[in-house]
Amino acid sequence: MSRDYRSLRDPNAEYTARDLSGEAMGVTASRGPRDVEITDVQTTMVDGNFPWTLVRVYTDAGVAGTGEAYWGAGVPELIDRMTPFLVGENPLDIDRLFEHLVQRLSGEGSVEGVTVTAISGVELALHDLAGKLLGVPAYQLLGGKYRDEVRVYCDCHTEQGADPAACADEAERVVEELGYDALKFDLDVPSGLETDRANRHLRPGEIRHKASVVEAVTERVRDRADVAFDCHWSYSASAAKQLAAAIEEYDVWWLEDPVPPENLQVQAAVTGDTLTPIAAGENRYRLSEHRRLLEAGAVDIVAPDVPKVGGMRETRKIADLAHQHYVPLALHNVASPVGTMASAHVAAAIPNALAVEYHSYELDWWAALVEEPVIEDGRITIPERPGLGLTLDRDAVEAHMVAGETLFDDA
């Protein structure tokens, strides 16, 4: 989805290309990166296990940056809405442009929600673009790196749902055959014992069943892998406390989102009532909401989603604040290779990163969207190529577009 701003480009401008690992185009000595202007922003939605919104930011230097916004209705329309506010701006001013978009889109609700998600997609593309213009990897724009590779945790599923034996079998398969040493399973799937899921209450039998899933998986993989369990904001305060207490004896990496996100006091009470580590954060936006989460002592692990929360620098700010509270980050991620690599650059640049999520291990063409390898043996090696270090495979993107979408002008 795009709007034509190409007429705003200066047809008399001349640029000289220089190859930087096949990723960047430099400008002439007479016109450096500070003279580059944004000319257009375009989106293309890819029909993955989520409808990924890929974002391209173009410049009059012939250099484009690629980003990704978290999936959700209205994101491409919002990016189209903000494009006039970006045309003519210098793409190196990432912080200023972020605040500029927040202010200009205040009427669309840029405090939280889908508007922040749309801004996040542009922000990721700006990091890729700025890195290409300056000839540095994106992590360098965040202050350098703490690690050369980032651990990946694999979000696992079974056709049998929350059958303990099936979950244990899948955990072992993912560890032994796919090479991951960090996993996550959904714990809010039906057990067959529910009488009324709407009231958020867990009957004793349901708690025993969920504890049996945790026991089966953690006992099967033991020290070969860390295992987290996700509840997707499903339970009441009392049910969450009982569940967290019931699994304290097992090697649980963390229990994620056991209660709805709106009531901070309840979140803090659940976290403070158990030895089981509690993670939350993917449904909170920007630094301000994570500040309240951290200051309330409501989490043991904070889990922002980079293409959703506000982007790469906003996540870096959240990580810095979490570091002051001695809280690590586990980056939630359901993205394509683009958003996944952006999350990896952030994880490399902060001291308190645990891992980045991978949610597409059942999608056999996920890696084909880009030309470079992303995940190998449960790790992402941080590329030294400029920007995010990825090149979109135009044919793969086109083959998997959402029906009715159009491809970027170039890829």
C-alpha positions, 0 to 999 in steps of 0.5 A: 500500500503506498502513496506516490510522493516520487514527484517530490524527489530532486531529479537533478540530484546525483549519487555515487554507489559504493558497495557495503556487503551488497547492502548500502548505497553511499552518497557523493562527497558533496552530499552526505547522509545529512542531505538525504531526504525521505521520499516515500513509505510503502507497506506490503502485507505477507500472509504468514502465521500472522499477517505481517506488515512489512514497511519500506522507507525510500530516500532520494539517495536510492537507499531504502530501509525495511522494517516490520509492524506487528500484525493488526487491522489498520496498520497499513492505513495508519502508515499511509496516513503518516507518510506525508509527515515523513517526506522531506525529513532526514532518516537519520533523525530517528528519535526526532521522527518518532516523537514527530509521529507520536505528536502528529498522530495523537488524534489517532491514539499514539499513546498505545495500541495500533497507532504505536504499532504502525509507528514501530514499523516505520521506526524499524525501517529507519534503523535499517535505512540509517545503518545503510546510509552510515555503513554500520549495523543497526545494533551500533545505532543502539550503542554497540553490542554485548553479545555476538549471538542471541538466544532464541526460544521456540514457541511450541504447539501440539495437535493434542493441545495440552496433553502432557505426553504430547507436549513432552514429546514435542519438547524433546523433538524441538530440542533434539531435532531442531537444536533449541535449548529454550522453549515455550508452551501455551498453558491456557489451552482446553483441558476438557475439565472446564465448565465456564471459561468466561469467569476466569476461574480454574477448578482444582482439576484444571490446575492439576492438569496444567501442573501435569503439563509443566511437570511432563515437559520440564522433567523430559528436557531437564537441563537441556532446555529452559521452558516457559509457559504462556497463559494469555491473560486468561485467569482471575487473581486467585486462579493465577496465584494457585496455578503459580503456586502449583508449579513452583516445584518444577523448573519453570523459566517463567509463567507468562501473562497469567492475568489480564493486563489492565489492573497493575495492582493485581499483576503485582499481587500475583507476582509477589505471591509466588516463587514462579517467575512471572513475565508480562509486557507484550500488551503494554506500549511504550516506555511509560506503560513499562515504567509503571509495570517495573515500578510496581514490582509487577514482573520478574521478567519484562516481555516487550514486542519490538515491532509493537511497543514503539520500536528498537530505541523505545525497547532499548529505553525499556531495557535500560529502565528494567536494568535499574530494577534488575529485571531481564527482558525476554523479547516477545516476537511473532514476526517475520525474519525482518522483525525477528532480526530487529529484535535480535539487534536490540537483544544484542545491544542491551545487557539484560536480554534473555532471548528472542521468541520464534513463533513460526517453526511450523511455517516451512517458508518463513526463512525464505522471505530473506536471502540471508540465514537468520536462526541457526541451532537456536541462535541468531548471529548478529550480522555485521552488514549495514542496517538490519543486515537482511535482503528481502527475497522479492519472489518469496514476498510476492508468493506469500502476499495477503490477497489484494496486496501489491508488492513494494516498488522494489525489494 
